[in-house]
């Protein structure tokens, strides 16, 4: 995973990119048109559902994605209930990171692993804690977004040859729960960075703990490899720094209304095209997307102090995630790849 070269292609990803873009943009556009843009931005987070099991046949994704959506909804509910209570939020981050990592690694869910479950928990607490929306309204919007994205992911089933494929049983698609040495180490790393990230957050700003932990979990990924940990950490740091610069340029355009829906959709599509080939470039797009999405939901688009905080949090979290890679033996070639 070099900074100066693209990884080999793993096959076309445009279809997954289109699905993610639709799942993100359409709820925002529709709710903006009816005068409820905040609900649209929250529902747009449901697009995270389609990012899982991207390489699996559609008939098998139809069995996996409801579980993913349910997991995201549970995390959103817990985050919304924790709200502004910093102790509940801190404990919840550790619990959510540990539980979702155990499930993701134990059942071989694959990329993007536990990352979005942690982020959804943290974002839910942040948005509800600021009084932007009541917990029930927030959870309802997330549920609607996950359901819509699931239906978008299933849209290829309209083609006869796609739905004619015989799916494997769910226990074969998601074998487990079982842990080998690699998955146990990955889980241990997530637990360590979650605890340390929350402790650092208590010192810096408890409201930012989820971003520190999320950055660390993203660096860990699903690759049981020491070298991969350091490389992903470097990509995460540099990509985020440049991404904040991209965000600063975008806010000069004062995106709003349907334009921001289109912009976020294009960004989500672009991320899916490059994320498996060059992580740093993907982060250059992911960072402004998340900042725009959360800023729009909370009415804080253009808040550069928040953007700069994200740089600090990402550097700290990425360093934690990379440092945890030393738990893997030097000779390990990695039994899993992200």
ABEGO torsion letter per residue (X at the ends): XBAABBBBBAEBAAAAAAAAAAAAAAAAAAAAAAGBAAAAAAAAAAAAAAABGAABBAAAAAAAAAAAAAAAAAAAAAAAAAEABAAAAAAAAAAAAAAAAAAAAAAGAEOAEAAAAAAAAAAAAAAAAAGABBAAAAAAAAAAAAAAAAAAAAAAAABAAAAABBBBBAAAABBOBBBBAAAAAAAAAAAAAAAAAAAAAAAABAAAAAAAAAAAAAAAEABBBAAAAAAAAAAAAAAAAAAAAAAAAAAAAGBBEAAAAAAAAAAAAAAAAAAAABAAAAAAAAAAAAAAAAAAAAGABGBAAAAAAAAAAAAAAAAAAAAAAAABBAABAEABBX
